[in-house]
Amino acid sequence: MVPKRDAEIRKRLLLRAGVIFAVAWVLRFVYVLHLRGSPLAGFPILDELYHVEWARALAAGDWLGSTVFFRAPLYPYLLGLVFSVLGESLQAARLVQATCTALTPVAVYFLGRRMFGEREALLGAAVAALYPLFLYFSNELLIVSLVVLLDVLLMSALLRADESPGRGRWFAAGAVMGISGIARPSVLVFLPALFCWMWWRARSTSGEAGAPVELPAAFKAGAARFAVVVLGVAAVILPVTLRNYAVERDFVPIASQGGINFFIGNNSASDGASAVLPVLGESWENEDAVRIAESQLGRDLKPSEVSGFWYGRGREFLLGNPGAAARLYVRKFVLFWDSYELANNKDIYFFGRMSPVFRWLRWLNFGIMAPLAVLGMFFTARRNKAATLAMLFVLSYTAGVLLFFVNARFRLPLVPFLLLFASAAVLRLCGLAARGRVKELAVALLALAGIGLFVNHDFYDTHVGDRAQTHMTLGRASAAQGMYENAVREYRRAIEISPGYAKAYNSMGLALEELGRSDEALSAYLSSAEKDSSLASVRNNIGSFLLGRGEVAEAKAWFEEAIALDQYTEQAHMNLSLVLAQEGDLERAEYHLKCAVMADPRFTEAWDALGRVFEETGRLPEAAGAYARAVEIDPTYAQARHDLGVILAMAGRYEEALRELEEARRLSPNDPGIAANLARLRELMAARSGG
C-alpha cells in the first residue's frame, strides 16, 4: 500500500507541476511574441548588447577570452551556447529563455511545500506564473531571470539538506550557490546569515535525552556543515578564479565590476538608483573607469586594482560624509521597498505595455505583494525553520543590494520568497476571518494598511509617467536601423517631455543630417550646445558639420573646444588632426591622432590616419605598424589593408604586399585606387620575375 500511495502522491505532484509549467510557459511565450513588435527587439542596448556581443564572440569560438571577467560570466556563456546551437537569433534566444523561466513557478511550488504546505505552495506558484515582472524579464537578455530560478533552487537545496543532513546534500546546496554566484555574486552576502541559521539549527537539535545540544557542540556541528557548503561554493567558483588568473595573472574570484558599482551607489552625486558615473554620466564604459583610475594613480592597473580603487572612492565618501551617507541609505532602503519598478536600462512599464498580457496582469504588482509578504514573515518566521531561512535570505540580500544601488532587476530575486510569504499571509487572514477572530484580524489588517501605505507612497517622486529617456532610446534604435524620420519623431517627443534634454537635440541633429536637412541639423546642434555647455560630443558634431561645408577655421575652433571639455573625445582628436594635416602641421596632427588611439585603442580610422602621417614624414616602419594595427583590429577594413600593402611593397616585401592588396580588392571591389595599385604591383612582380 505504501509504495502505491507514494506513487499516487508523486503522480499528483508531477501533474500539478506540469500544469503550473504549462500556464507559465504559455504566458511567457505569448509575451515574447507580442514584444517582437518592439523597436528594440532586434536592437539590444546597454547591458543586453554587452551580453549579446559577448555571446557572439563565444559562439565564434573565443570560449576562454583574454581578459579578466568584468561581469559575472554564467549568463553570457549560456547565451553563447544557445547561439552556437541555434544561430545568432535573438528571438530564438528569448524563446529558449522564456521556456527556462517557466520553471521558476514550478520551483516556487516545491519550495512552498517545504516552507509551508500545499495550499501556500499552489497559491505562491500561481502568482509566480502570472507575475508581470517575471514575464517582462523573460524577454530581456539579462542575468536576472536565471538568478531568480537559481536562488529558489538554492533555498530548496538547503532545506532538503536540513531535513535529511548529509555531506553530499550540503555540498550540492553549496554548488547551487556557487552557480548563482557566477551569475551574480551578490548572492554570496547570504553566507554569514546561512552560518547563523545552521548553528541555530544544530543548537535546536535534541540530544539523546531530549535536551538541546550544548553551545560548543552546536557550533562545531553547524560549522562542519557550513564548511561543506562553502566547499561546494568554492568548487564552482574556483575554475572561474583560476581562469581569471591564467589570462591576466590577477586574483579576481569572479568579476571585477564590484568596485565601480559600489562607487556608483556611494558618492555625493548618487541618487541610489541610477547607474551614473559622476563626470561621465550614464554613457560610461569599463574603459573609462580604468582610464580614470590609472590617471589618478599614475600607473597601469590590474582589474583587481581598478576595482579596489573604486571601492576606496566609495569608502571615502561613506567615512567622510556620514550624514549624507545615512540619508542616501535611507533613500535606497525606501526605493528598494517602493512599489514602483525602477528601470535600469529601459522603461519597464513603457515596453511591458506593448503586450496585452502585461497590461492585464499589471495590477499584480510589488505594491500588493510586499505588504502581504512582510505580514507573512511576521506570522510565520518565528515558528518555522524554513521560513526563518527564507527571511534571512530576504534580509541579507536586501542589505547586499543597498550596498550598491537599487533597481527592479536587482530586487527581483527576492520576489519568489515574498510571494510565498504573501500567500501564507492571505491564507492566515482568511483563516482568522473564518474563525471569527475579529480582533486579531483587525490588528493584522491595520498593520497591512500601514505597510501598504509605506510601500506605495511616492516619497522621492520616482513614480513618473512617460520618460524622455525612453524616447531617446527609441530614437537611437530607429537611427541605427536607418529609419531617420522615426528617429526625429522620437527625439522631438523626448524634447517635448524634457525641453532641456541636450543629448536629444544632438542626436536629432545627426538624424536630420542623414535626411539631408542641413539647416535644421545645425539648429539642433546649436540648441544642444546652448542647453548643455559641457557636452563635448555636440561640439565635435558642429565642427564636423562645418568642415563638411568647407568652413575649416570655424570647424577647427569647435574641435578644439570639444577637446578642451573632454580630452578623451577621440573623434574630435581625429577630426582636428585632419584639419591640421590639411594645413601641413603634421607634428600636431600626429599628436592628436595619438590622443585618439589612446582614448580608444580600437579606433581603426585613427590608426590608419596615423599610418599616413608616419608615411608622409618618411617613417615607413612606424607607418607599417600603424596600418597593421588597424588591420588587426578590423580585418575587413579595406583601406587599411590597401595602405599596409603599399607600404610593404615600398619595403620590397612583395608577397606580403600582394596578399594585403588582393584582400583589399576583395573587400572593396569597386575602389579604383586599390585596383590600380594591385595592377602595378603585379606588373612589378612580373617584371622582376622575368628579369
FENTAKA-V19138 format. One record per residue. N is the residue number from 1. PHI is phi in degrees with one decimal (999 if undefined). NEAR is the number of other C-alpha atoms within 12 Angstrom. Layout:
n/phi/near
N/PHI/NEAR
N/PHI/NEAR
This chain:
n/phi/near
1/999/7
2/-64.9/8
3/-58.6/9
4/-64.5/10
5/-65.5/11
6/-61.5/12
7/-64.0/13
8/-65.1/14
9/-64.0/14
10/-61.9/15
11/-62.8/14
12/-65.5/15
13/-64.1/21
14/-65.6/19
15/-63.8/15
16/-64.3/25
17/-62.3/31
18/-64.4/22
19/-65.2/23
20/-59.7/34
21/-61.9/32
22/-61.7/27
23/-62.7/29
24/-62.6/37
25/-66.4/33
26/-60.1/24
27/-61.3/36
28/-69.5/43
29/-61.9/33
30/-63.7/26
31/-60.9/40
32/-61.7/39
33/-64.9/26
34/-60.4/27
35/-77.4/33
36/-59.9/25
37/-81.7/18
38/-67.1/27
39/-59.1/29
40/-99.5/34
41/-58.5/30
42/-106.8/27
43/-135.0/30
44/-63.8/30
45/-127.2/27
46/49.4/24
47/-64.0/26
48/-60.0/30
49/-62.1/23
50/-58.0/27
51/-66.3/32
52/-65.8/35
53/-64.7/26
54/-63.0/34
55/-64.0/36
56/-64.1/30
57/-63.7/24
58/-65.3/30
59/-63.7/27
60/-79.4/21
61/117.3/16
62/-88.4/18
63/-78.1/21
64/-89.2/23
65/77.9/23
66/-128.9/17
67/-131.6/25
68/-58.1/33
69/-60.6/38
70/-81.1/36
71/-118.0/36
72/-58.5/37
73/-91.6/40
74/-58.4/34
75/-63.5/36
76/-59.2/36
77/-67.5/32
78/-65.7/31
79/-65.1/40
80/-62.0/32
81/-63.9/27
82/-61.2/29
83/-61.7/30
84/-68.6/23
85/-89.6/19
86/-104.2/19
87/87.7/19
88/-84.9/25
89/-97.8/24
90/-65.5/33
91/-66.5/32
92/-63.2/26
93/-62.4/37
94/-67.6/39
95/-68.9/34
96/-62.1/31
97/-64.4/36
98/-60.5/38
99/-63.7/32
100/-66.1/32
101/-70.0/46
102/-67.3/42
103/-75.7/37
104/-60.4/48
105/-59.5/47
106/-64.3/41
107/-63.0/41
108/-63.4/50
109/-60.6/43
110/-68.5/36
111/-66.0/40
112/-61.1/40
113/-64.0/29
114/-73.4/33
115/-78.0/39
116/-129.6/38
117/169.1/24
118/-64.7/24
119/-65.0/23
120/-62.9/33
121/-64.3/36
122/-65.1/33
123/-65.5/34
124/-62.5/42
125/-66.8/43
126/-62.7/34
127/-66.6/39
128/-62.2/50
129/-66.3/39
130/-95.8/37
131/-58.1/40
132/-64.9/36
133/-68.6/44
134/-64.9/50
135/-62.4/52
136/-57.4/48
137/-77.1/42
138/-66.4/45
139/-96.2/47
140/-92.0/48
141/-81.5/45
142/-130.2/41
143/-69.7/39
144/-59.6/41
145/-62.2/43
146/-65.5/40
147/-63.3/41
148/-56.2/41
149/-63.3/40
150/-62.7/38
151/-71.7/44
152/-66.9/46
153/-64.0/37
154/-59.8/42
155/-63.0/44
156/-63.3/36
157/-64.7/33
158/-66.1/43
159/-67.9/36
160/-64.1/26
161/-65.9/28
162/-70.3/33
163/-67.9/19
164/-137.4/13
165/-60.2/27
166/-173.9/22
167/-59.3/24
168/-61.3/21
169/-72.2/27
170/-65.5/37
171/-63.7/32
172/-62.1/33
173/-62.3/42
174/-62.4/41
175/-64.1/32
176/-62.9/36
177/-63.4/43
178/-62.7/40
179/-62.6/37
180/-62.1/41
181/-66.0/41
182/-84.7/39
183/-93.2/36
184/-152.3/40
185/-62.8/35
186/-60.9/38
187/-63.4/41
188/-69.4/36
189/-66.3/26
190/-74.7/34
191/-58.6/31
192/-59.2/24
193/-65.3/26
194/-63.5/41
195/-60.8/31
196/-60.8/25
197/-65.6/33
198/-66.6/37
199/-64.3/30
200/-62.3/30
201/-65.0/34
202/-65.2/31
203/-67.7/24
204/-85.0/22
205/-72.1/26
206/-75.8/16
207/-83.5/14
208/-62.9/8
209/-96.0/8
210/85.5/10
211/-84.8/12
212/-62.2/18
213/-68.1/23
214/-65.0/20
215/-55.9/19
216/-59.5/15
217/-67.5/21
218/-64.0/27
219/-62.1/25
220/-64.2/21
221/-67.3/29
222/-64.7/31
223/-65.5/28
224/-64.9/23
225/-66.8/35
226/-63.4/38
227/-60.6/26
228/-68.1/29
229/-60.7/39
230/-61.4/32
231/-61.8/26
232/-64.4/29
233/-59.5/34
234/-63.2/30
235/-60.7/26
236/-84.0/29
237/-77.8/34
238/-55.7/24
239/-58.8/21
240/-66.7/35
241/-62.2/28
242/-64.0/24
243/-61.8/26
244/-59.3/32
245/-68.0/24
246/-65.5/19
247/-82.6/20
248/-137.4/21
249/51.0/18
250/-136.2/26
251/-87.5/26
252/-130.4/36
253/-54.4/34
254/-130.7/39
255/-150.7/36
256/-103.2/36
257/-77.1/36
258/-56.8/38
259/-61.8/34
260/-66.7/42
261/-66.3/41
262/-64.4/37
263/-67.6/37
264/-56.8/39
265/-89.9/40
266/-142.0/46
267/-151.4/41
268/-66.1/29
269/-97.9/23
270/-70.0/33
271/-101.2/34
272/83.1/40
273/-136.3/42
274/-93.0/31
275/-84.7/33
276/-108.8/29
277/-95.6/32
278/-48.9/26
279/82.6/20
280/-90.1/25
281/75.4/19
282/-87.3/20
283/-97.5/22
284/-104.4/21
285/-130.6/24
286/-56.1/27
287/-60.3/25
288/-66.4/25
289/-63.3/37
290/-65.0/32
291/-59.6/29
292/-64.5/29
293/-61.9/29
294/-66.8/22
295/-64.7/17
296/-75.3/16
297/-92.4/16
298/72.7/11
299/-160.8/14
300/-68.8/16
301/-124.4/24
302/-76.9/27
303/-54.1/38
304/-65.0/33
305/-73.1/27
306/-62.8/38
307/-61.1/35
308/-62.2/29
309/-58.4/32
310/-72.8/36
311/-58.8/30
312/-62.7/24
313/-62.6/28
314/-65.4/32
315/-64.5/26
316/-57.8/19
317/-64.2/26
318/-63.1/26
319/-77.3/17
320/-86.9/17
321/-136.7/17
322/-60.1/17
323/-66.4/14
324/-63.7/21
325/-64.3/28
326/-62.7/22
327/-63.7/20
328/-64.4/32
329/-72.5/31
330/-63.1/23
331/-60.7/28
332/-62.9/34
333/-63.1/31
334/-64.3/31
335/-66.3/40
336/-62.3/44
337/-97.7/44
338/-75.2/36
339/-67.6/32
340/-75.8/37
341/-87.7/37
342/-73.8/36
343/-81.5/33
344/-110.5/27
345/-109.9/32
346/-136.0/34
347/-68.4/30
348/-59.9/34
349/-70.0/29
350/-62.1/27
351/-78.4/37
352/-60.9/34
353/-66.3/25
354/-67.5/26
355/-109.8/30
356/-58.1/22
357/-59.7/30
358/-62.5/34
359/-63.2/25
360/-65.6/19
361/-100.0/26
362/-61.7/27
363/-63.3/19
364/-84.3/25
365/-123.1/35
366/-62.1/39
367/-63.6/33
368/-90.2/34
369/-70.9/38
370/-62.2/41
371/-59.2/36
372/-63.1/38
373/-65.2/41
374/-61.7/40
375/-63.8/37
376/-63.4/40
377/-61.2/38
378/-62.7/24
379/-68.9/30
380/-115.3/29
381/-64.8/27
382/-71.2/16
383/-115.1/15
384/-133.9/23
385/-62.7/27
386/-68.6/37
387/-65.5/37
388/-62.4/32
389/-63.7/40
390/-63.0/44
391/-65.9/37
392/-62.3/30
393/-63.4/39
394/-59.8/39
395/-67.9/29
396/-68.6/26
397/-66.3/35
398/-58.9/33
399/-60.8/29
400/-63.6/33
401/-68.3/40
402/-62.4/36
403/-62.3/36
404/-110.6/38
405/-145.9/42
406/-108.5/42
407/-161.8/37
408/-61.1/36
409/-76.1/35
410/-75.6/37
411/-94.0/47
412/-58.1/42
413/-59.7/41
414/-82.8/44
415/-59.7/49
416/-56.2/50
417/-70.8/54
418/-64.6/43
419/-63.3/48
420/-68.9/51
421/-63.7/46
422/-64.4/41
423/-62.2/44
424/-62.4/39
425/-66.5/38
426/-61.0/32
427/-66.9/30
428/-67.2/30
429/-63.8/29
430/-63.0/19
431/-66.0/16
432/-61.8/21
433/-66.0/18
434/-65.2/12
435/-89.0/13
436/70.5/13
437/-87.1/16
438/-64.5/17
439/-64.5/14
440/-63.0/19
441/-64.6/24
442/-64.7/16
443/-62.6/16
444/-63.7/28
445/-67.0/25
446/-64.7/19
447/-62.7/23
448/-61.7/32
449/-64.3/22
450/-64.1/19
451/-65.5/27
452/-62.4/27
453/-63.2/20
454/-63.9/25
455/-68.2/30
456/-96.8/30
457/-78.6/21
458/-89.4/21
459/-69.2/21
460/-120.0/22
461/54.5/16
462/-99.6/26
463/-82.8/20
464/-99.9/19
465/-92.1/17
466/-58.6/22
467/-105.0/29
468/-60.8/30
469/-60.1/32
470/-62.3/32
471/-70.9/36
472/-62.6/37
473/-62.5/36
474/-63.6/41
475/-63.4/40
476/-64.3/36
477/-64.3/31
478/-63.1/29
479/-62.9/31
480/-63.8/24
481/-98.4/20
482/80.8/18
483/-95.4/21
484/-73.3/28
485/-62.5/28
486/-59.7/27
487/-60.6/35
488/-60.4/38
489/-60.5/26
490/-66.9/33
491/-63.5/41
492/-63.7/33
493/-64.6/27
494/-61.2/32
495/-70.3/31
496/-60.5/20
497/-72.2/21
498/-133.1/22
499/-59.9/20
500/-94.5/21
501/-77.6/31
502/-62.4/34
503/-65.7/43
504/-68.2/42
505/-61.2/45
506/-62.2/42
507/-65.0/44
508/-64.4/47
509/-60.3/43
510/-62.5/40
511/-66.9/38
512/-65.1/33
513/-60.5/30
514/-62.5/22
515/-85.0/21
516/79.6/16
517/-94.9/20
518/-63.2/22
519/-63.0/19
520/-65.5/23
521/-62.4/30
522/-62.5/32
523/-61.8/24
524/-65.3/36
525/-60.3/41
526/-65.8/32
527/-64.8/29
528/-62.4/34
529/-63.4/33
530/-71.6/21
531/-70.2/22
532/-141.2/23
533/-76.3/22
534/-100.0/23
535/-80.9/35
536/-71.4/34
537/-61.4/41
538/-69.5/43
539/-67.2/45
540/-64.4/41
541/-66.3/41
542/-63.1/44
543/-60.8/39
544/-62.2/38
545/-61.3/36
546/-68.1/29
547/-63.1/25
548/-65.5/21
549/-92.8/16
550/85.7/14
551/-89.9/17
552/-66.1/25
553/-61.9/21
554/-65.5/23
555/-61.3/30
556/-58.3/35
557/-63.5/25
558/-68.0/35
559/-62.7/40
560/-65.6/33
561/-67.7/29
562/-60.7/34
563/-67.7/33
564/-63.7/21
565/-75.8/23
566/-149.5/27
567/-69.0/26
568/-102.2/30
569/-81.5/35
570/-62.7/34
571/-67.4/37
572/-66.9/43
573/-59.7/46
574/-60.7/43
575/-65.5/42
576/-63.9/45
577/-62.9/38
578/-64.0/36
579/-64.1/35
580/-63.9/28
581/-64.4/28
582/-62.0/19
583/-79.7/16
584/86.5/16
585/-89.4/19
586/-70.9/27
587/-64.8/21
588/-71.8/23
589/-60.8/33
590/-61.7/37
591/-58.5/25
592/-72.1/37
593/-68.0/42
594/-65.6/33
595/-64.0/30
596/-64.7/34
597/-77.2/32
598/-73.2/25
599/-69.9/29
600/-139.1/28
601/-62.3/23
602/-107.1/21
603/-82.3/31
604/-62.9/34
605/-61.9/36
606/-68.9/40
607/-62.4/45
608/-65.2/40
609/-64.8/39
610/-63.9/44
611/-60.1/41
612/-66.8/37
613/-64.4/36
614/-59.5/30
615/-64.2/28
616/-67.9/21
617/-97.2/20
618/78.0/16
619/-102.5/19
620/-64.6/26
621/-59.6/20
622/-67.8/25
623/-62.0/33
624/-60.2/39
625/-64.3/27
626/-67.3/38
627/-62.4/41
628/-62.5/34
629/-65.1/30
630/-62.5/34
631/-67.6/32
632/-61.5/23
633/-69.6/23
634/-135.3/21
635/-62.9/22
636/-93.9/20
637/-81.1/30
638/-62.5/34
639/-62.4/38
640/-66.8/41
641/-63.5/44
642/-61.4/45
643/-63.8/44
644/-65.1/47
645/-61.1/38
646/-62.9/40
647/-63.2/37
648/-63.5/30
649/-65.4/28
650/-64.0/25
651/-87.0/19
652/83.0/18
653/-96.0/19
654/-68.6/28
655/-63.4/22
656/-64.6/25
657/-61.8/32
658/-61.7/34
659/-60.4/23
660/-67.3/37
661/-69.9/39
662/-65.3/30
663/-67.7/28
664/-61.8/34
665/-63.2/30
666/-64.6/22
667/-73.2/22
668/-134.7/21
669/-67.4/19
670/-101.5/13
671/-84.2/18
672/-67.3/15
673/-65.5/20
674/-64.6/31
675/-61.7/25
676/-65.8/20
677/-68.3/28
678/-65.5/33
679/-64.2/19
680/-62.2/21
681/-64.0/32
682/-64.0/23
683/-63.1/16
684/-63.7/21
685/-65.5/21
686/-67.3/14
687/-64.2/11
688/-65.9/12
689/-68.0/10
690/-69.7/9
691/-71.9/7
